Amino acid sequence: MDILADLKPLKHDIIKVLVDLSFLRKLNIPGFSFKSLSGSPTRVVGIDIGVSSSKVVQLKYDSGRAILETYGELQNKSYFTETSGIGSGFVKYLDSKLAELIKDILRESRVTTKDAVIAIPATSSFVAMVTFPVIPREEIATAIPFEARKYIPISLSEVVMDWDILTDEEGAEKIEVLVVAVPRQMIDKIKKVAEMVGLNLRAMEVETFSMARSLVGRDQTPTAIINIGSQFTTIAMVDKSRLRVSHNLSRGSNELTRTLEHSLSIGSEQAENLKKEIGLSDRPEDKEASSVMVPLVEVWMSDIERMISLQDRKAPRKIQKIILTGGGSSLKGLVEYTNAKFGIEVLKINPFSRLTVPPFIQPVLQEIGPGFSVAVGLALHEIGV
């Protein structure tokens, strides 16, 4: 493999299996996974199909290390042109178009493995914390489907559900259970498309868990991960390396782009540049652009603040750290703004830093890292380093 070629980032416009439903690797982030194959592969590719772009990361496992072999990004626009009119997210797009997209990004990224882990969008999953009195574990398993009806807005017959008991230590006054459900339609879609592409689908995982794996790992600090995508923002609360709650906001970085285009009468490319070069700047010469963006960011952060405050009131430990990720986190000045808003540590973590990579590519990975947190976490699924 020509690593000089394979490590260039890209910037372009199942066979029926018995699925084992289980949370995996309880020592780290529990991965809500639909695991298809057994055994450990030598190489795995993580595939993250986003709203505006898709990303892949291929890792090689060697002596406990995760070695980056190749990665890539492909814009979805030319593929997401026809819909079936059924479902939401990428479920609504034609199987043939999704298969074409995945084939193209794997080829352009020079991915060599067929072993794959594919992300389930956070917006297509339901995550809830359910509290029970101290009762035997077998009674919890019986009671969960009844409690889940309160949190899952569709029939339980239409979802695949799993749960993880988070607090059952001796002396506890209550038992907290994390319940996750995914529409069967989404599961069937991913399996069918993977078969069309010829992939060995090792697992499907809700992207929130993948993101937490790549950004938090074994860190025990109560942390809020804010993943700013193009159309949605996901807020995930993690404590002692375990996801406790996840929320989705129907706001994303495209809202800033559209507002800049309208307010300043500029094109989308110029608007994207203003977000990265000016952002939330308080310099007088930047005021025309920043004054458009600041009010929107204030609304975002007010929504996020309410969610974190609610979690702080309910959880035994308050959030002590915020991690910003996703393509929208490239907004200039956002780290400083968030730090001033919440008064706690705010970071943008490069998920590639958990991998073994050639030194010459590190500056590029540092820049693009926030957009690849899900893809890296998916590829790490099989070894949990």
RAGIKA-V470163 format. One record per pair of residues at least 4 apart in sequence whose ideal C-beta (glycine too) atoms are under 8 Angstrom apart, sorted by the first residue. I is the first residue (numbers start at 1). J is the second residue. D is the distance in whole Angstrom. If there is no record, write none. Layout:
<<I:J:D> <I:J:D>>
This chain:
<<1:6:6> <1:69:6> <1:70:8> <1:110:8> <1:112:7> <2:6:6> <3:7:6> <3:69:7> <3:70:8> <3:358:7> <4:8:8> <5:110:7> <6:69:6> <6:70:4> <6:109:8> <6:110:5> <7:68:7> <7:70:6> <7:71:7> <7:357:8> <7:358:7> <7:361:5> <9:71:7> <9:72:7> <9:73:6> <9:364:6> <9:368:6> <10:72:4> <10:73:5> <10:74:6> <10:105:7> <10:108:5> <10:109:6> <11:73:7> <11:75:8> <12:73:8> <12:74:5> <12:75:6> <12:108:7> <13:75:5> <13:77:6> <13:78:6> <14:36:7> <14:191:4> <14:192:7> <14:194:5> <14:195:4> <14:201:5> <15:195:6> <17:36:5> <17:37:8> <17:191:7> <17:201:8> <19:34:5> <19:35:7> <19:36:6> <19:160:8> <19:187:7> <20:34:8> <20:35:5> <20:36:8> <21:33:8> <21:34:6> <21:160:6> <21:161:8> <21:162:5> <22:33:7> <22:35:7> <22:162:7> <23:30:4> <23:31:7> <23:32:6> <23:33:8> <23:162:6> <23:163:8> <23:164:4> <24:30:7> <24:31:4> <24:33:5> <24:35:7> <24:381:8> <24:384:8> <25:29:7> <25:30:7> <25:31:6> <25:384:4> <26:30:6> <26:164:8> <27:218:8> <27:241:8> <27:384:8> <28:213:6> <28:217:6> <28:218:6> <28:241:6> <28:384:5> <29:209:6> <29:212:5> <29:213:4> <29:216:7> <29:217:8> <29:238:7> <29:241:6> <29:242:7> <29:243:7> <30:164:5> <30:178:8> <30:209:7> <30:242:6> <30:243:7> <31:203:8> <31:205:5> <31:209:5> <31:210:7> <31:213:7> <31:381:6> <32:125:8> <32:162:6> <32:164:8> <32:180:4> <32:182:8> <32:205:6> <32:206:5> <32:209:5> <33:203:4> <33:204:7> <33:205:5> <33:209:8> <33:381:7> <34:160:7> <34:182:8> <34:187:6> <34:203:6> <34:204:4> <34:205:8> <35:202:7> <35:203:5> <36:200:8> <36:201:5> <36:202:6> <36:203:6> <37:115:8> <37:200:6> <37:201:7> <37:202:5> <37:203:8> <40:61:7> <40:382:6> <40:383:7> <41:61:8> <41:113:7> <41:115:4> <41:200:8> <41:202:7> <41:382:6> <42:60:6> <42:61:6> <42:113:8> <43:58:6> <43:59:7> <43:60:5> <43:61:7> <43:69:7> <43:112:7> <43:113:4> <43:115:6> <44:58:7> <44:59:6> <44:61:8> <44:113:6> <44:115:5> <44:116:7> <44:117:6> <44:202:7> <44:379:5> <44:381:7> <44:382:5> <45:56:6> <45:57:7> <45:58:4> <45:59:8> <45:106:7> <45:111:5> <45:113:5> <45:115:7> <45:116:5> <45:117:8> <45:379:6> <46:56:7> <46:57:5> <46:58:8> <46:59:8> <46:116:8> <46:117:5> <46:118:8> <46:119:7> <46:210:7> <46:374:7> <46:375:4> <46:376:7> <46:377:7> <46:378:3> <46:379:4> <46:380:8> <46:381:7> <47:54:7> <47:55:8> <47:56:5> <47:102:6> <47:105:8> <47:116:6> <47:117:7> <47:118:5> <47:119:7> <47:375:7> <47:378:7> <48:54:6> <48:55:5> <48:56:7> <48:119:5> <48:207:7> <48:210:8> <48:372:8> <48:374:4> <48:375:4> <48:378:6> <49:54:5> <49:76:8> <49:90:5> <49:98:7> <49:101:7> <49:102:8> <49:118:7> <49:119:7> <49:121:8> <50:54:6> <50:55:7> <50:76:7> <50:229:7> <50:230:7> <51:76:7> <51:89:8> <51:229:6> <51:230:5> <51:231:5> <51:232:7> <51:252:8> <52:75:7> <52:76:6> <52:77:7> <52:229:8> <52:230:4> <52:231:8> <52:254:7> <52:327:8> <53:73:5> <53:74:6> <53:75:5> <53:76:6> <53:230:8> <53:327:8> <53:371:8> <54:73:7> <54:74:5> <54:76:6> <54:101:6> <54:102:7> <54:105:6> <55:71:7> <55:72:7> <55:73:5> <55:74:8> <55:105:8> <55:371:7> <55:372:6> <55:374:7> <55:375:4> <56:70:8> <56:71:6> <56:72:5> <56:105:6> <56:106:6> <56:109:5> <56:111:6> <56:375:6> <57:68:7> <57:70:8> <57:71:5> <57:372:6> <57:375:4> <57:376:5> <57:378:7> <57:379:5> <58:68:8> <58:69:5> <58:70:5> <58:71:7> <58:109:7> <58:111:5> <58:112:7> <58:113:6> <58:379:7> <59:66:5> <59:67:6> <59:68:6> <59:69:7> <59:355:7> <59:379:4> <59:380:7> <60:66:8> <60:67:4> <60:69:5> <61:65:7> <61:66:6> <61:67:8> <61:382:7> <61:383:5> <62:67:6> <64:383:8> <64:385:7> <65:356:5> <65:385:7> <66:354:7> <66:355:5> <66:356:7> <66:379:7> <66:380:6> <66:383:6> <66:385:5> <67:355:7> <67:356:5> <67:357:8> <68:352:7> <68:355:5> <68:356:7> <68:357:5> <69:112:8> <70:109:5> <70:110:5> <70:111:6> <70:112:8> <71:109:6> <71:372:7> <71:375:7> <72:105:6> <72:108:6> <72:109:3> <72:110:8> <72:111:8> <73:105:8> <73:368:8> <73:371:7> <73:372:8> <74:101:7> <74:104:6> <74:105:4> <74:108:7> <76:80:5> <76:101:7> <77:81:8> <79:93:7> <79:97:5> <79:98:7> <79:100:6> <79:101:4> <80:90:8> <80:93:5> <80:97:7> <81:97:7> <82:93:7> <82:94:5> <82:97:6> <83:92:5> <83:93:6> <83:94:7> <84:92:6> <84:93:7> <84:94:6> <85:92:7> <86:91:7> <86:92:6> <86:185:8> <87:91:3> <87:92:5> <87:183:8> <87:185:6> <87:186:8> <87:189:8> <88:92:6> <88:123:7> <88:124:7> <89:121:5> <89:123:6> <89:124:5> <89:186:8> <90:98:6> <90:121:7> <90:189:8> <91:124:7> <91:183:8> <91:185:6> <91:186:6> <91:189:5> <93:97:5> <93:98:6> <94:98:7> <95:99:6> <95:189:7> <95:192:6> <95:193:6> <95:196:6> <96:100:6> <96:196:8> <97:101:6> <98:102:6> <98:189:8> <98:193:5> <99:103:6> <99:193:5> <99:196:4> <99:197:5> <100:104:6> <101:105:6> <102:106:6> <102:193:7> <102:197:5> <102:199:8> <103:107:6> <103:197:6> <104:108:6> <105:109:6> <106:111:4> <106:197:7> <107:111:8> <114:198:7> <114:199:6> <114:200:5> <115:199:8> <115:200:5> <115:202:5> <115:382:8> <116:194:7> <116:199:4> <116:200:7> <116:201:6> <116:202:6> <117:201:8> <117:202:5> <117:203:5> <117:204:7> <117:205:6> <117:210:8> <117:378:4> <117:379:7> <117:381:5> <117:382:7> <118:190:5> <118:194:7> <118:201:7> <118:203:8> <118:204:5> <118:205:8> <118:378:7> <119:204:8> <119:205:6> <119:206:8> <119:207:4> <119:210:6> <119:374:5> <119:375:8> <119:378:6> <120:124:6> <120:125:6> <120:182:6> <120:186:6> <120:187:8> <120:190:7> <120:204:5> <120:205:6> <120:206:5> <120:207:6> <121:125:7> <121:186:8> <121:207:6> <122:127:8> <122:206:6> <122:207:5> <122:208:5> <122:227:8> <122:232:8> <122:234:5> <122:246:6> <122:248:6> <123:232:5> <123:234:8> <123:248:5> <124:182:7> <124:183:7> <124:186:5> <125:180:6> <125:181:7> <125:182:5> <125:206:5> <125:208:7> <126:151:6> <126:152:5> <126:153:8> <126:159:7> <126:179:8> <126:180:7> <126:181:5> <126:182:8> <127:178:7> <127:179:7> <127:180:5> <127:206:7> <127:208:7> <127:243:7> <127:245:7> <127:246:4> <128:148:7> <128:151:4> <128:152:8> <128:178:8> <128:179:5> <128:245:8> <129:166:8> <129:176:6> <129:177:7> <129:178:6> <129:179:8> <129:244:6> <129:245:5> <130:144:7> <130:147:5> <130:148:7> <130:151:7> <130:163:8> <130:176:7> <130:177:5> <130:178:8> <130:179:5> <131:174:5> <131:175:7> <131:176:6> <131:177:8> <132:140:6> <132:143:7> <132:147:8> <132:174:7> <132:175:5> <132:176:8> <132:177:7> <133:174:6> <133:175:7> <134:172:6> <134:173:7> <134:174:7> <134:175:6> <135:139:4> <135:140:6> <135:143:8> <135:175:7> <136:140:7> <137:141:7> <137:165:7> <137:168:7> <138:142:7> <139:143:6> <140:144:6> <140:165:7> <140:175:7> <140:177:6> <143:147:6> <144:148:6> <144:161:8> <144:163:5> <144:177:7> <144:179:6> <145:149:7> <145:156:6> <145:161:7> <147:151:8> <147:179:8> <148:152:5> <148:156:7> <148:161:6> <148:179:5> <148:181:7> <149:156:7> <151:179:7> <152:156:7> <152:159:6> <152:161:8> <152:181:5> <154:158:5> <154:159:7> <154:183:7> <155:159:8> <156:161:7> <156:181:8> <158:183:6> <158:184:6> <158:185:7> <159:181:4> <159:182:6> <159:183:6> <159:184:6> <160:181:7> <160:182:5> <160:183:8> <160:184:6> <160:187:6> <161:179:7> <161:180:7> <161:181:4> <161:182:8> <162:179:8> <162:180:6> <162:181:8> <163:177:5> <163:178:6> <163:179:5> <163:180:7> <164:177:7> <164:178:5> <164:242:8> <165:175:6> <165:176:8> <165:177:5> <166:176:5> <166:177:7> <166:178:6> <166:242:6> <166:244:7> <167:172:6> <167:174:7> <167:175:6> <167:176:5> <168:172:7> <168:175:5> <176:244:8> <178:242:8> <178:243:6> <178:244:7> <180:206:6> <182:186:6> <182:187:6> <182:206:7> <183:187:7> <184:188:6> <185:189:6> <186:190:7> <187:191:6> <187:204:7> <188:192:6> <189:193:6> <190:194:6> <190:201:7> <190:204:5> <191:195:6> <191:201:6> <191:204:8> <192:196:7> <193:197:6> <194:199:4> <194:201:4> <195:199:8> <195:201:8> <202:381:8> <202:382:7> <203:381:6> <203:382:8> <205:209:6> <205:210:5> <205:377:8> <205:378:6> <205:381:6> <206:210:8> <207:211:6> <207:234:8> <207:374:5> <207:377:8> <207:378:8> <208:212:6> <208:227:8> <208:234:6> <208:236:5> <208:243:6> <208:246:5> <209:213:6> <209:243:6> <209:377:7> <210:214:7> <210:373:8> <210:374:5> <210:375:8> <210:376:8> <210:377:3> <210:378:5> <210:380:8> <210:381:7> <211:215:6> <211:225:6> <211:227:6> <211:234:8> <211:236:7> <211:325:7> <211:373:5> <211:374:5> <211:377:5> <212:216:5> <212:225:6> <212:236:6> <212:238:5> <212:243:6> <212:377:7> <213:217:7> <213:377:4> <213:380:6> <213:381:7> <213:384:7> <214:351:4> <214:354:6> <214:373:5> <214:374:8> <214:376:4> <214:377:4> <214:380:6> <215:225:6> <215:323:5> <215:325:6> <215:349:5> <215:351:6> <215:373:6> <215:377:8> <216:223:6> <216:225:7> <216:238:5> <216:241:6> <216:323:7> <217:241:7> <217:354:7> <218:241:6> <219:223:7> <219:241:7> <220:239:8> <220:240:5> <220:241:6> <221:239:8> <221:320:5> <221:321:5> <222:237:7> <222:238:7> <222:239:4> <222:315:7> <222:317:5> <222:318:6> <222:319:5> <222:320:5> <222:321:7> <223:237:8> <223:238:5> <223:239:7> <223:319:7> <223:320:7> <223:321:5> <223:322:7> <223:323:6> <224:235:6> <224:236:7> <224:237:6> <224:238:8> <224:304:8> <224:308:6> <224:311:8> <224:319:5> <224:321:7> <224:322:5> <224:323:7> <225:234:8> <225:235:7> <225:236:4> <225:237:8> <225:238:7> <225:322:8> <225:323:5> <225:325:6> <226:233:7> <226:234:8> <226:235:6> <226:304:6> <226:322:6> <226:323:7> <226:324:5> <226:325:7> <226:326:8> <226:329:8> <226:338:8> <227:233:7> <227:234:4> <227:235:8> <227:236:7> <227:325:5> <227:326:4> <227:373:7> <228:233:5> <228:252:6> <228:253:6> <228:324:7> <228:325:7> <228:326:4> <228:327:7> <228:328:3> <228:329:5> <228:331:8> <229:233:7> <229:234:7> <229:252:5> <229:253:7> <229:326:5> <229:327:7> <229:328:6> <230:252:5> <230:253:6> <230:254:5> <230:327:7> <230:328:7> <231:250:7> <231:252:4> <231:254:6> <232:248:6> <232:249:7> <232:250:6> <232:251:7> <232:252:5> <233:248:7> <233:249:4> <233:251:5> <233:252:6> <233:300:7> <233:304:8> <233:326:8> <233:328:7> <234:246:6> <234:247:7> <234:248:5> <234:249:8> <235:246:7> <235:247:5> <235:248:8> <235:249:7> <235:304:6> <235:307:5> <235:308:8> <236:243:6> <236:245:8> <236:246:5> <237:243:7> <237:244:5> <237:245:5> <237:246:7> <237:308:8> <237:311:5> <237:315:7> <237:319:7> <238:242:7> <238:243:5> <238:244:7> <239:244:6> <239:315:7> <239:317:6> <244:311:7> <244:315:7> <245:311:6> <247:307:5> <249:300:7> <249:303:6> <249:304:8> <251:255:6> <251:299:8> <251:300:6> <251:303:7> <252:328:6> <253:257:7> <253:275:7> <253:326:8> <253:327:6> <253:328:3> <253:331:7> <254:258:6> <255:259:6> <255:296:6> <256:260:6> <256:271:8> <256:275:6> <256:293:6> <256:296:6> <256:297:8> <256:328:8> <256:331:7> <257:261:6> <257:268:6> <257:271:5> <257:272:6> <257:275:7> <258:262:6> <258:271:8> <259:263:6> <259:292:6> <259:293:7> <259:296:6> <260:264:6> <260:266:7> <260:271:4> <260:274:6> <260:275:7> <260:289:7> <260:292:6> <260:293:7> <261:265:8> <261:266:6> <261:267:7> <261:268:6> <261:271:5> <263:292:5> <264:271:8> <264:274:8> <264:288:7> <264:289:7> <264:292:7> <266:270:4> <266:271:6> <266:274:8> <267:271:7> <268:272:6> <269:273:7> <270:274:6> <271:275:7> <272:276:7> <273:277:6> <274:278:5> <274:279:8> <274:289:5> <275:279:6> <275:293:7> <275:330:7> <275:331:5> <275:332:7> <276:330:6> <276:331:7> <276:332:6> <277:332:6> <278:286:5> <278:289:5> <278:290:6> <278:332:6> <279:290:7> <279:293:7> <279:331:5> <279:332:3> <279:333:4> <279:334:7> <280:290:6> <280:293:6> <280:294:6> <280:297:6> <280:331:7> <280:332:7> <280:333:4> <280:334:7> <280:336:8> <280:337:5> <281:286:4> <281:290:5> <281:332:7> <281:333:6> <282:286:8> <282:290:7> <283:287:7> <286:290:5> <287:291:5> <288:292:8> <289:293:7> <290:294:6> <291:295:8> <292:296:8> <293:297:6> <293:331:7> <294:298:6> <295:299:7> <296:300:7> <297:301:6> <297:331:7> <297:334:7> <297:337:7> <298:302:6> <299:303:7> <300:304:6> <301:305:6> <301:337:8> <301:338:7> <301:341:5> <302:306:7> <303:307:7> <304:308:6> <305:309:6> <305:341:7> <305:342:7> <306:310:6> <307:311:7> <308:312:6> <308:319:5> <308:342:7> <309:313:7> <310:314:6> <311:315:5> <311:319:7> <312:318:4> <312:319:6> <319:344:7> <320:344:6> <320:345:7> <321:344:6> <321:345:5> <321:346:8> <321:347:7> <322:338:6> <322:342:6> <322:344:6> <322:345:7> <322:346:5> <322:347:7> <323:346:8> <323:347:5> <323:348:7> <323:349:6> <324:329:4> <324:334:6> <324:335:6> <324:338:7> <324:346:7> <324:347:7> <324:348:5> <324:370:7> <325:329:6> <325:348:7> <325:349:7> <325:351:8> <325:370:5> <325:373:5> <326:370:6> <326:371:7> <326:373:7> <327:370:7> <327:371:5> <329:334:6> <329:348:6> <329:370:5> <330:370:7> <333:337:6> <334:338:6> <335:339:6> <335:346:5> <335:347:7> <335:348:6> <336:340:6> <337:341:6> <338:342:6> <338:346:5> <339:343:7> <339:344:7> <339:345:8> <339:346:4> <342:346:7> <348:369:8> <348:370:6> <349:353:7> <349:369:8> <349:373:8> <350:365:6> <350:366:5> <350:369:4> <350:370:8> <351:369:6> <351:370:8> <351:372:6> <351:373:5> <351:376:4> <351:377:7> <352:357:6> <352:362:8> <352:365:4> <352:366:8> <352:369:5> <352:372:7> <352:376:6> <353:369:8> <354:376:7> <354:380:7> <354:385:7> <355:376:7> <357:361:6> <357:362:6> <357:365:6> <358:362:8> <361:365:6> <362:366:6> <363:367:7> <364:368:6> <365:369:6> <368:372:6> <369:373:7> <372:376:5> <373:377:6> <374:378:6> <375:379:7> <376:380:6> <377:381:7> <380:384:7> <380:385:6>>
